[in-house]
Amino acid sequence: MSATSLGIHGVLWTVLGLGYGALTERALVLQ
């Protein structure tokens, strides 16, 4: 695996993590 693909995966997982955190926070606020 090259450094470029590792970097892309890192960004992808970071975006997914932030999106999941935002959705969870929004769901908790709406309850």
PDB file of N, CA, C and O in Angstrom, chain B, residues numbered from 101:
ATOM      1  N   MET B 101       0.856  -1.191   0.000  1.00  0.00           N
ATOM      2  CA  MET B 101       0.000   0.000   0.000  1.00  0.00           C
ATOM      3  C   MET B 101       0.896   1.247   0.000  1.00  0.00           C
ATOM      4  O   MET B 101       1.826   1.357   0.799  1.00  0.00           O
ATOM      5  N   SER B 102       0.606   2.158  -0.887  1.00  0.00           N
ATOM      6  CA  SER B 102       1.450   3.347  -0.995  1.00  0.00           C
ATOM      7  C   SER B 102       1.046   4.415   0.007  1.00  0.00           C
ATOM      8  O   SER B 102      -0.033   4.352   0.597  1.00  0.00           O
ATOM      9  N   ALA B 103       1.911   5.389   0.192  1.00  0.00           N
ATOM     10  CA  ALA B 103       1.631   6.470   1.144  1.00  0.00           C
ATOM     11  C   ALA B 103       0.431   7.285   0.678  1.00  0.00           C
ATOM     12  O   ALA B 103      -0.326   7.811   1.494  1.00  0.00           O
ATOM     13  N   THR B 104       0.260   7.388  -0.645  1.00  0.00           N
ATOM     14  CA  THR B 104      -0.857   8.178  -1.177  1.00  0.00           C
ATOM     15  C   THR B 104      -2.187   7.542  -0.800  1.00  0.00           C
ATOM     16  O   THR B 104      -3.097   8.233  -0.340  1.00  0.00           O
ATOM     17  N   SER B 105      -2.309   6.230  -0.992  1.00  0.00           N
ATOM     18  CA  SER B 105      -3.566   5.558  -0.660  1.00  0.00           C
ATOM     19  C   SER B 105      -3.814   5.584   0.842  1.00  0.00           C
ATOM     20  O   SER B 105      -4.959   5.672   1.284  1.00  0.00           O
ATOM     21  N   LEU B 106      -2.735   5.507   1.630  1.00  0.00           N
ATOM     22  CA  LEU B 106      -2.892   5.603   3.086  1.00  0.00           C
ATOM     23  C   LEU B 106      -3.414   6.975   3.469  1.00  0.00           C
ATOM     24  O   LEU B 106      -4.269   7.094   4.347  1.00  0.00           O
ATOM     25  N   GLY B 107      -2.903   8.017   2.811  1.00  0.00           N
ATOM     26  CA  GLY B 107      -3.350   9.378   3.098  1.00  0.00           C
ATOM     27  C   GLY B 107      -4.817   9.555   2.741  1.00  0.00           C
ATOM     28  O   GLY B 107      -5.578  10.178   3.482  1.00  0.00           O
ATOM     29  N   ILE B 108      -5.209   8.993   1.582  1.00  0.00           N
ATOM     30  CA  ILE B 108      -6.610   9.093   1.150  1.00  0.00           C
ATOM     31  C   ILE B 108      -7.510   8.366   2.141  1.00  0.00           C
ATOM     32  O   ILE B 108      -8.568   8.878   2.508  1.00  0.00           O
ATOM     33  N   HIS B 109      -7.101   7.183   2.575  1.00  0.00           N
ATOM     34  CA  HIS B 109      -7.903   6.439   3.546  1.00  0.00           C
ATOM     35  C   HIS B 109      -7.993   7.186   4.866  1.00  0.00           C
ATOM     36  O   HIS B 109      -9.036   7.171   5.519  1.00  0.00           O
ATOM     37  N   GLY B 110      -6.906   7.838   5.261  1.00  0.00           N
ATOM     38  CA  GLY B 110      -6.917   8.616   6.502  1.00  0.00           C
ATOM     39  C   GLY B 110      -7.932   9.745   6.429  1.00  0.00           C
ATOM     40  O   GLY B 110      -8.697   9.965   7.369  1.00  0.00           O
ATOM     41  N   VAL B 111      -7.936  10.462   5.303  1.00  0.00           N
ATOM     42  CA  VAL B 111      -8.895  11.557   5.124  1.00  0.00           C
ATOM     43  C   VAL B 111     -10.317  11.011   5.104  1.00  0.00           C
ATOM     44  O   VAL B 111     -11.219  11.584   5.715  1.00  0.00           O
ATOM     45  N   LEU B 112     -10.514   9.894   4.393  1.00  0.00           N
ATOM     46  CA  LEU B 112     -11.848   9.296   4.280  1.00  0.00           C
ATOM     47  C   LEU B 112     -12.394   8.912   5.646  1.00  0.00           C
ATOM     48  O   LEU B 112     -13.538   9.227   5.974  1.00  0.00           O
ATOM     49  N   TRP B 113     -11.570   8.224   6.448  1.00  0.00           N
ATOM     50  CA  TRP B 113     -12.026   7.807   7.777  1.00  0.00           C
ATOM     51  C   TRP B 113     -12.244   8.997   8.697  1.00  0.00           C
ATOM     52  O   TRP B 113     -13.125   8.961   9.556  1.00  0.00           O
ATOM     53  N   THR B 114     -11.452  10.052   8.530  1.00  0.00           N
ATOM     54  CA  THR B 114     -11.639  11.256   9.347  1.00  0.00           C
ATOM     55  C   THR B 114     -12.978  11.903   9.023  1.00  0.00           C
ATOM     56  O   THR B 114     -13.717  12.295   9.927  1.00  0.00           O
ATOM     57  N   VAL B 115     -13.292  12.016   7.730  1.00  0.00           N
ATOM     58  CA  VAL B 115     -14.568  12.608   7.303  1.00  0.00           C
ATOM     59  C   VAL B 115     -15.733  11.756   7.802  1.00  0.00           C
ATOM     60  O   VAL B 115     -16.732  12.286   8.288  1.00  0.00           O
ATOM     61  N   LEU B 116     -15.601  10.432   7.680  1.00  0.00           N
ATOM     62  CA  LEU B 116     -16.661   9.538   8.155  1.00  0.00           C
ATOM     63  C   LEU B 116     -16.844   9.678   9.659  1.00  0.00           C
ATOM     64  O   LEU B 116     -17.974   9.715  10.147  1.00  0.00           O
ATOM     65  N   GLY B 117     -15.749   9.755  10.390  1.00  0.00           N
ATOM     66  CA  GLY B 117     -15.814   9.897  11.844  1.00  0.00           C
ATOM     67  C   GLY B 117     -16.475  11.204  12.252  1.00  0.00           C
ATOM     68  O   GLY B 117     -17.315  11.226  13.152  1.00  0.00           O
ATOM     69  N   LEU B 118     -16.096  12.296  11.591  1.00  0.00           N
ATOM     70  CA  LEU B 118     -16.686  13.600  11.906  1.00  0.00           C
ATOM     71  C   LEU B 118     -18.171  13.608  11.560  1.00  0.00           C
ATOM     72  O   LEU B 118     -18.983  14.132  12.322  1.00  0.00           O
ATOM     73  N   GLY B 119     -18.529  13.031  10.415  1.00  0.00           N
ATOM     74  CA  GLY B 119     -19.931  12.980  10.006  1.00  0.00           C
ATOM     75  C   GLY B 119     -20.752  12.154  10.978  1.00  0.00           C
ATOM     76  O   GLY B 119     -21.864  12.537  11.340  1.00  0.00           O
ATOM     77  N   TYR B 120     -20.201  11.006  11.407  1.00  0.00           N
ATOM     78  CA  TYR B 120     -20.914  10.155  12.362  1.00  0.00           C
ATOM     79  C   TYR B 120     -21.078  10.865  13.697  1.00  0.00           C
ATOM     80  O   TYR B 120     -22.137  10.788  14.321  1.00  0.00           O
ATOM     81  N   GLY B 121     -20.038  11.551  14.132  1.00  0.00           N
ATOM     82  CA  GLY B 121     -20.105  12.298  15.391  1.00  0.00           C
ATOM     83  C   GLY B 121     -21.152  13.401  15.324  1.00  0.00           C
ATOM     84  O   GLY B 121     -21.893  13.621  16.283  1.00  0.00           O
ATOM     85  N   ALA B 122     -21.212  14.098  14.182  1.00  0.00           N
ATOM     86  CA  ALA B 122     -22.187  15.181  14.024  1.00  0.00           C
ATOM     87  C   ALA B 122     -23.605  14.624  14.035  1.00  0.00           C
ATOM     88  O   ALA B 122     -24.496  15.208  14.651  1.00  0.00           O
ATOM     89  N   LEU B 123     -23.819  13.498  13.356  1.00  0.00           N
ATOM     90  CA  LEU B 123     -25.149  12.882  13.327  1.00  0.00           C
ATOM     91  C   LEU B 123     -25.559  12.416  14.714  1.00  0.00           C
ATOM     92  O   LEU B 123     -26.706  12.602  15.118  1.00  0.00           O
ATOM     93  N   THR B 124     -24.629  11.810  15.447  1.00  0.00           N
ATOM     94  CA  THR B 124     -24.927  11.335  16.798  1.00  0.00           C
ATOM     95  C   THR B 124     -25.272  12.500  17.713  1.00  0.00           C
ATOM     96  O   THR B 124     -26.220  12.425  18.496  1.00  0.00           O
ATOM     97  N   GLU B 125     -24.496  13.581  17.610  1.00  0.00           N
ATOM     98  CA  GLU B 125     -24.732  14.758  18.445  1.00  0.00           C
ATOM     99  C   GLU B 125     -26.096  15.362  18.119  1.00  0.00           C
ATOM    100  O   GLU B 125     -26.837  15.754  19.020  1.00  0.00           O
ATOM    101  N   ARG B 126     -26.425  15.435  16.830  1.00  0.00           N
ATOM    102  CA  ARG B 126     -27.714  15.992  16.416  1.00  0.00           C
ATOM    103  C   ARG B 126     -28.859  15.125  16.926  1.00  0.00           C
ATOM    104  O   ARG B 126     -29.878  15.644  17.381  1.00  0.00           O
ATOM    105  N   ALA B 127     -28.693  13.804  16.852  1.00  0.00           N
ATOM    106  CA  ALA B 127     -29.735  12.891  17.332  1.00  0.00           C
ATOM    107  C   ALA B 127     -29.938  13.057  18.837  1.00  0.00           C
ATOM    108  O   ALA B 127     -31.071  13.036  19.317  1.00  0.00           O
ATOM    109  N   LEU B 128     -28.842  13.221  19.584  1.00  0.00           N
ATOM    110  CA  LEU B 128     -28.951  13.391  21.036  1.00  0.00           C
ATOM    111  C   LEU B 128     -29.640  14.709  21.374  1.00  0.00           C
ATOM    112  O   LEU B 128     -30.413  14.777  22.329  1.00  0.00           O
ATOM    113  N   VAL B 129     -29.364  15.755  20.595  1.00  0.00           N
ATOM    114  CA  VAL B 129     -29.977  17.066  20.849  1.00  0.00           C
ATOM    115  C   VAL B 129     -31.476  17.014  20.560  1.00  0.00           C
ATOM    116  O   VAL B 129     -32.269  17.641  21.263  1.00  0.00           O
ATOM    117  N   LEU B 130     -31.862  16.266  19.525  1.00  0.00           N
ATOM    118  CA  LEU B 130     -33.274  16.217  19.123  1.00  0.00           C
ATOM    119  C   LEU B 130     -34.129  15.393  20.078  1.00  0.00           C
ATOM    120  O   LEU B 130     -35.349  15.551  20.116  1.00  0.00           O
ATOM    121  N   GLN B 131     -33.497  14.523  20.842  1.00  0.00           N
ATOM    122  CA  GLN B 131     -34.279  13.666  21.744  1.00  0.00           C
ATOM    123  C   GLN B 131     -34.884  14.453  22.892  1.00  0.00           C
ATOM    124  O   GLN B 131     -35.570  13.880  23.739  1.00  0.00           O
TER     125      GLN B 131
END
